[in-house]
Amino acid sequence: MSLTRRQVSSAALAAVPLVGRTSRRVRTLYIAGDSTAAQKYADAAPETGWGMALPFFLRKDIGVSNQAVNGRSSKSFVDEGRLDAILAAIRPHDLLLVQFAHNDEKSEDPTRYTEPWSTYQDYLRLYIEGARARGARPVLATPVERRRFDADGNAVPTHGDYPAAMRALAAQERVALLDIEALSLALWQSLGGEATKTYFNWTATEQDNTHFNPPGAIAVARLVAQELLRTRVLARHDVIRLHEDIPTSWITWPPA
């Protein structure tokens, strides 16, 4: 499958240097991921990917190029040429943030399925090696958790061995790891089963326990920004509004 004109052009535009009175160019943070992070459009509202909210927590000299796409796994993203498109645009000192697992888990689909301790890690290495070869910094993010609670009201992990496999790979390759799986699971636990419905895409016609609405996307993006700071991928002056309320009105959905 070829990339759309919008996806290719957005990747290229995100790497354009900042010009004007300063020679300091915009560093770009590229997101490679699935529907939980992806840009959504007006026909999908109020569904919101956390990548749409991440810019609210970063200073303007760090641009976000959200190349996450619905339904993709670490494998299918590569096989469709989407990683190649990012690597063609990425520049030294940029960041490549990688979050996959939701669709890697789909064993019934050979175009997407990867095995946690073998092919999943193999594909993730392609992102790591590709970024490093271009002077950019790879960052791994364990997959954000779904909304699932047991009969006793405990938030239940849903990603099997994938988070552990990513943690092990990050340690082996000495890559910064954002443990969004653990942090989001703790957040859902603290909120409880009923309150979490206000963070996921629950509407009058849909009960979606995987994708977020604006409050949920903002909450997860805050976790991502906090982890970028904790792991020293970004400096303190790079991150803003960590402890401020972000109006949901800041989320917008472009025309489809």
Contacts in CASP RR format, 6 or more apart in sequence:
PFRMAT RR
TARGET T0000
AUTHOR 0000-0000-0000
METHOD contacts of the structure
MODEL  1
MSLTRRQVSSAALAAVPLVGRTSRRVRTLYIAGDSTAAQKYADAAPETGW
GMALPFFLRKDIGVSNQAVNGRSSKSFVDEGRLDAILAAIRPHDLLLVQF
AHNDEKSEDPTRYTEPWSTYQDYLRLYIEGARARGARPVLATPVERRRFD
ADGNAVPTHGDYPAAMRALAAQERVALLDIEALSLALWQSLGGEATKTYF
NWTATEQDNTHFNPPGAIAVARLVAQELLRTRVLARHDVIRLHEDIPTSW
ITWPPA
1 80 0 8 1.000
1 81 0 8 1.000
2 80 0 8 1.000
3 80 0 8 1.000
3 81 0 8 1.000
3 82 0 8 1.000
3 85 0 8 1.000
7 67 0 8 1.000
7 69 0 8 1.000
7 82 0 8 1.000
7 85 0 8 1.000
8 85 0 8 1.000
10 65 0 8 1.000
10 66 0 8 1.000
10 67 0 8 1.000
11 30 0 8 1.000
11 65 0 8 1.000
11 67 0 8 1.000
11 85 0 8 1.000
11 86 0 8 1.000
11 88 0 8 1.000
11 89 0 8 1.000
12 89 0 8 1.000
13 65 0 8 1.000
14 28 0 8 1.000
14 30 0 8 1.000
14 63 0 8 1.000
14 64 0 8 1.000
14 65 0 8 1.000
14 89 0 8 1.000
15 28 0 8 1.000
15 65 0 8 1.000
15 89 0 8 1.000
15 90 0 8 1.000
15 91 0 8 1.000
15 94 0 8 1.000
16 26 0 8 1.000
17 25 0 8 1.000
17 26 0 8 1.000
18 24 0 8 1.000
18 25 0 8 1.000
18 26 0 8 1.000
18 61 0 8 1.000
24 61 0 8 1.000
26 60 0 8 1.000
26 61 0 8 1.000
26 62 0 8 1.000
26 63 0 8 1.000
27 61 0 8 1.000
27 62 0 8 1.000
27 63 0 8 1.000
27 93 0 8 1.000
27 94 0 8 1.000
27 95 0 8 1.000
28 62 0 8 1.000
28 63 0 8 1.000
28 64 0 8 1.000
28 65 0 8 1.000
28 90 0 8 1.000
28 91 0 8 1.000
28 94 0 8 1.000
28 95 0 8 1.000
29 54 0 8 1.000
29 58 0 8 1.000
29 62 0 8 1.000
29 63 0 8 1.000
29 64 0 8 1.000
29 65 0 8 1.000
29 94 0 8 1.000
29 95 0 8 1.000
29 97 0 8 1.000
30 65 0 8 1.000
30 67 0 8 1.000
30 86 0 8 1.000
30 89 0 8 1.000
30 90 0 8 1.000
30 94 0 8 1.000
30 95 0 8 1.000
30 96 0 8 1.000
30 97 0 8 1.000
31 37 0 8 1.000
31 51 0 8 1.000
31 54 0 8 1.000
31 64 0 8 1.000
31 65 0 8 1.000
31 66 0 8 1.000
31 67 0 8 1.000
31 68 0 8 1.000
31 97 0 8 1.000
31 99 0 8 1.000
32 67 0 8 1.000
32 68 0 8 1.000
32 77 0 8 1.000
32 82 0 8 1.000
32 83 0 8 1.000
32 86 0 8 1.000
32 96 0 8 1.000
32 97 0 8 1.000
32 98 0 8 1.000
32 99 0 8 1.000
32 100 0 8 1.000
32 127 0 8 1.000
33 67 0 8 1.000
33 68 0 8 1.000
33 69 0 8 1.000
33 72 0 8 1.000
33 77 0 8 1.000
33 98 0 8 1.000
33 99 0 8 1.000
33 100 0 8 1.000
34 68 0 8 1.000
34 69 0 8 1.000
34 70 0 8 1.000
34 71 0 8 1.000
34 72 0 8 1.000
34 73 0 8 1.000
34 99 0 8 1.000
34 100 0 8 1.000
34 102 0 8 1.000
34 103 0 8 1.000
35 49 0 8 1.000
35 68 0 8 1.000
35 69 0 8 1.000
35 70 0 8 1.000
35 71 0 8 1.000
35 102 0 8 1.000
35 210 0 8 1.000
35 211 0 8 1.000
36 49 0 8 1.000
36 50 0 8 1.000
36 68 0 8 1.000
36 99 0 8 1.000
36 102 0 8 1.000
36 143 0 8 1.000
36 144 0 8 1.000
36 210 0 8 1.000
36 211 0 8 1.000
36 212 0 8 1.000
36 220 0 8 1.000
37 49 0 8 1.000
37 50 0 8 1.000
37 51 0 8 1.000
37 66 0 8 1.000
37 68 0 8 1.000
37 99 0 8 1.000
38 49 0 8 1.000
38 51 0 8 1.000
38 66 0 8 1.000
38 68 0 8 1.000
38 69 0 8 1.000
38 70 0 8 1.000
39 49 0 8 1.000
39 51 0 8 1.000
39 52 0 8 1.000
39 66 0 8 1.000
39 68 0 8 1.000
39 254 0 8 1.000
40 47 0 8 1.000
40 48 0 8 1.000
40 49 0 8 1.000
40 52 0 8 1.000
40 253 0 8 1.000
41 253 0 8 1.000
41 254 0 8 1.000
41 255 0 8 1.000
41 256 0 8 1.000
42 253 0 8 1.000
42 254 0 8 1.000
42 255 0 8 1.000
42 256 0 8 1.000
43 256 0 8 1.000
44 253 0 8 1.000
44 256 0 8 1.000
45 253 0 8 1.000
46 201 0 8 1.000
46 203 0 8 1.000
46 213 0 8 1.000
46 214 0 8 1.000
47 201 0 8 1.000
47 208 0 8 1.000
47 211 0 8 1.000
47 212 0 8 1.000
47 213 0 8 1.000
48 201 0 8 1.000
48 211 0 8 1.000
48 212 0 8 1.000
48 213 0 8 1.000
48 214 0 8 1.000
48 216 0 8 1.000
48 217 0 8 1.000
48 251 0 8 1.000
48 253 0 8 1.000
49 68 0 8 1.000
49 211 0 8 1.000
49 212 0 8 1.000
49 217 0 8 1.000
50 144 0 8 1.000
50 212 0 8 1.000
50 216 0 8 1.000
50 217 0 8 1.000
50 218 0 8 1.000
50 220 0 8 1.000
50 221 0 8 1.000
50 224 0 8 1.000
51 64 0 8 1.000
51 66 0 8 1.000
51 68 0 8 1.000
51 217 0 8 1.000
51 221 0 8 1.000
51 224 0 8 1.000
52 66 0 8 1.000
52 217 0 8 1.000
52 221 0 8 1.000
52 251 0 8 1.000
53 214 0 8 1.000
53 217 0 8 1.000
53 218 0 8 1.000
53 220 0 8 1.000
53 221 0 8 1.000
53 222 0 8 1.000
53 246 0 8 1.000
53 250 0 8 1.000
53 251 0 8 1.000
54 64 0 8 1.000
54 66 0 8 1.000
54 221 0 8 1.000
54 224 0 8 1.000
54 225 0 8 1.000
55 63 0 8 1.000
55 64 0 8 1.000
56 218 0 8 1.000
56 221 0 8 1.000
56 241 0 8 1.000
56 246 0 8 1.000
56 250 0 8 1.000
57 221 0 8 1.000
57 222 0 8 1.000
57 224 0 8 1.000
57 225 0 8 1.000
57 239 0 8 1.000
57 240 0 8 1.000
57 241 0 8 1.000
57 242 0 8 1.000
58 64 0 8 1.000
58 225 0 8 1.000
58 234 0 8 1.000
58 238 0 8 1.000
58 239 0 8 1.000
58 240 0 8 1.000
59 237 0 8 1.000
59 238 0 8 1.000
59 239 0 8 1.000
59 240 0 8 1.000
62 234 0 8 1.000
62 238 0 8 1.000
65 86 0 8 1.000
65 89 0 8 1.000
67 82 0 8 1.000
67 85 0 8 1.000
67 86 0 8 1.000
68 99 0 8 1.000
69 77 0 8 1.000
69 82 0 8 1.000
71 102 0 8 1.000
71 103 0 8 1.000
71 112 0 8 1.000
72 80 0 8 1.000
72 82 0 8 1.000
72 100 0 8 1.000
72 103 0 8 1.000
72 112 0 8 1.000
73 100 0 8 1.000
73 101 0 8 1.000
73 102 0 8 1.000
73 103 0 8 1.000
73 104 0 8 1.000
73 106 0 8 1.000
73 112 0 8 1.000
73 113 0 8 1.000
73 114 0 8 1.000
73 123 0 8 1.000
74 98 0 8 1.000
74 100 0 8 1.000
74 101 0 8 1.000
74 104 0 8 1.000
74 114 0 8 1.000
74 120 0 8 1.000
74 123 0 8 1.000
74 124 0 8 1.000
74 127 0 8 1.000
75 104 0 8 1.000
75 111 0 8 1.000
75 112 0 8 1.000
75 113 0 8 1.000
75 114 0 8 1.000
75 119 0 8 1.000
75 123 0 8 1.000
76 103 0 8 1.000
76 111 0 8 1.000
76 112 0 8 1.000
77 83 0 8 1.000
77 100 0 8 1.000
78 84 0 8 1.000
78 123 0 8 1.000
78 126 0 8 1.000
79 111 0 8 1.000
83 126 0 8 1.000
83 127 0 8 1.000
83 130 0 8 1.000
86 96 0 8 1.000
87 130 0 8 1.000
87 131 0 8 1.000
87 133 0 8 1.000
87 134 0 8 1.000
90 96 0 8 1.000
90 131 0 8 1.000
90 134 0 8 1.000
90 136 0 8 1.000
91 134 0 8 1.000
91 135 0 8 1.000
91 136 0 8 1.000
92 134 0 8 1.000
92 135 0 8 1.000
92 136 0 8 1.000
93 135 0 8 1.000
93 136 0 8 1.000
93 137 0 8 1.000
94 131 0 8 1.000
94 135 0 8 1.000
94 136 0 8 1.000
94 137 0 8 1.000
95 136 0 8 1.000
95 137 0 8 1.000
95 138 0 8 1.000
95 139 0 8 1.000
95 233 0 8 1.000
96 127 0 8 1.000
96 130 0 8 1.000
96 131 0 8 1.000
96 136 0 8 1.000
96 137 0 8 1.000
96 138 0 8 1.000
96 139 0 8 1.000
97 139 0 8 1.000
97 141 0 8 1.000
97 178 0 8 1.000
97 224 0 8 1.000
98 124 0 8 1.000
98 127 0 8 1.000
98 128 0 8 1.000
98 138 0 8 1.000
98 139 0 8 1.000
98 140 0 8 1.000
98 141 0 8 1.000
99 140 0 8 1.000
99 141 0 8 1.000
99 142 0 8 1.000
99 143 0 8 1.000
99 144 0 8 1.000
99 180 0 8 1.000
100 120 0 8 1.000
100 123 0 8 1.000
100 124 0 8 1.000
100 143 0 8 1.000
101 120 0 8 1.000
101 142 0 8 1.000
101 143 0 8 1.000
101 159 0 8 1.000
101 162 0 8 1.000
101 163 0 8 1.000
101 166 0 8 1.000
102 143 0 8 1.000
102 159 0 8 1.000
102 210 0 8 1.000
103 109 0 8 1.000
103 112 0 8 1.000
104 112 0 8 1.000
104 113 0 8 1.000
104 114 0 8 1.000
104 116 0 8 1.000
104 120 0 8 1.000
104 162 0 8 1.000
105 113 0 8 1.000
105 159 0 8 1.000
105 160 0 8 1.000
105 162 0 8 1.000
106 112 0 8 1.000
106 113 0 8 1.000
107 113 0 8 1.000
114 120 0 8 1.000
114 122 0 8 1.000
114 123 0 8 1.000
116 160 0 8 1.000
116 161 0 8 1.000
116 162 0 8 1.000
116 164 0 8 1.000
116 165 0 8 1.000
117 161 0 8 1.000
117 165 0 8 1.000
120 162 0 8 1.000
120 165 0 8 1.000
120 166 0 8 1.000
121 165 0 8 1.000
121 166 0 8 1.000
121 168 0 8 1.000
121 169 0 8 1.000
124 140 0 8 1.000
124 166 0 8 1.000
124 169 0 8 1.000
125 169 0 8 1.000
125 173 0 8 1.000
127 138 0 8 1.000
128 138 0 8 1.000
128 140 0 8 1.000
128 173 0 8 1.000
128 175 0 8 1.000
130 136 0 8 1.000
130 138 0 8 1.000
131 137 0 8 1.000
131 138 0 8 1.000
132 138 0 8 1.000
137 176 0 8 1.000
137 233 0 8 1.000
138 175 0 8 1.000
138 176 0 8 1.000
139 175 0 8 1.000
139 176 0 8 1.000
139 177 0 8 1.000
139 178 0 8 1.000
139 228 0 8 1.000
139 231 0 8 1.000
139 233 0 8 1.000
140 166 0 8 1.000
140 169 0 8 1.000
140 170 0 8 1.000
140 175 0 8 1.000
140 176 0 8 1.000
140 177 0 8 1.000
140 178 0 8 1.000
141 177 0 8 1.000
141 178 0 8 1.000
141 180 0 8 1.000
141 224 0 8 1.000
141 227 0 8 1.000
142 159 0 8 1.000
142 162 0 8 1.000
142 163 0 8 1.000
142 166 0 8 1.000
142 167 0 8 1.000
142 177 0 8 1.000
142 178 0 8 1.000
142 179 0 8 1.000
142 180 0 8 1.000
142 181 0 8 1.000
142 182 0 8 1.000
143 159 0 8 1.000
143 162 0 8 1.000
143 163 0 8 1.000
143 180 0 8 1.000
143 181 0 8 1.000
144 180 0 8 1.000
144 181 0 8 1.000
144 184 0 8 1.000
144 220 0 8 1.000
145 155 0 8 1.000
145 157 0 8 1.000
145 158 0 8 1.000
145 159 0 8 1.000
145 181 0 8 1.000
145 184 0 8 1.000
145 185 0 8 1.000
145 188 0 8 1.000
146 158 0 8 1.000
146 209 0 8 1.000
146 210 0 8 1.000
147 188 0 8 1.000
147 193 0 8 1.000
147 196 0 8 1.000
147 197 0 8 1.000
147 199 0 8 1.000
147 200 0 8 1.000
147 209 0 8 1.000
147 210 0 8 1.000
148 155 0 8 1.000
148 156 0 8 1.000
148 158 0 8 1.000
148 209 0 8 1.000
149 155 0 8 1.000
149 156 0 8 1.000
149 188 0 8 1.000
149 192 0 8 1.000
149 193 0 8 1.000
150 156 0 8 1.000
153 192 0 8 1.000
153 193 0 8 1.000
154 189 0 8 1.000
155 185 0 8 1.000
155 186 0 8 1.000
155 188 0 8 1.000
155 189 0 8 1.000
155 192 0 8 1.000
155 193 0 8 1.000
157 163 0 8 1.000
157 181 0 8 1.000
157 185 0 8 1.000
159 181 0 8 1.000
163 179 0 8 1.000
163 181 0 8 1.000
163 182 0 8 1.000
166 177 0 8 1.000
167 177 0 8 1.000
167 179 0 8 1.000
169 175 0 8 1.000
170 176 0 8 1.000
170 177 0 8 1.000
171 177 0 8 1.000
176 231 0 8 1.000
176 232 0 8 1.000
176 233 0 8 1.000
177 231 0 8 1.000
178 223 0 8 1.000
178 224 0 8 1.000
178 227 0 8 1.000
178 228 0 8 1.000
178 231 0 8 1.000
179 227 0 8 1.000
180 220 0 8 1.000
180 223 0 8 1.000
180 224 0 8 1.000
180 227 0 8 1.000
183 223 0 8 1.000
183 226 0 8 1.000
183 227 0 8 1.000
184 220 0 8 1.000
184 223 0 8 1.000
187 219 0 8 1.000
187 223 0 8 1.000
188 196 0 8 1.000
188 199 0 8 1.000
191 199 0 8 1.000
198 213 0 8 1.000
198 215 0 8 1.000
199 212 0 8 1.000
199 213 0 8 1.000
199 215 0 8 1.000
199 216 0 8 1.000
199 219 0 8 1.000
200 208 0 8 1.000
200 209 0 8 1.000
200 210 0 8 1.000
200 211 0 8 1.000
200 212 0 8 1.000
200 213 0 8 1.000
200 216 0 8 1.000
201 208 0 8 1.000
201 210 0 8 1.000
201 211 0 8 1.000
201 212 0 8 1.000
201 213 0 8 1.000
202 208 0 8 1.000
202 213 0 8 1.000
212 219 0 8 1.000
212 220 0 8 1.000
214 248 0 8 1.000
214 251 0 8 1.000
215 248 0 8 1.000
217 251 0 8 1.000
218 246 0 8 1.000
218 248 0 8 1.000
218 251 0 8 1.000
222 242 0 8 1.000
222 246 0 8 1.000
225 234 0 8 1.000
225 239 0 8 1.000
225 242 0 8 1.000
226 239 0 8 1.000
226 242 0 8 1.000
228 234 0 8 1.000
228 238 0 8 1.000
228 239 0 8 1.000
229 235 0 8 1.000
229 236 0 8 1.000
229 238 0 8 1.000
229 239 0 8 1.000
229 242 0 8 1.000
END
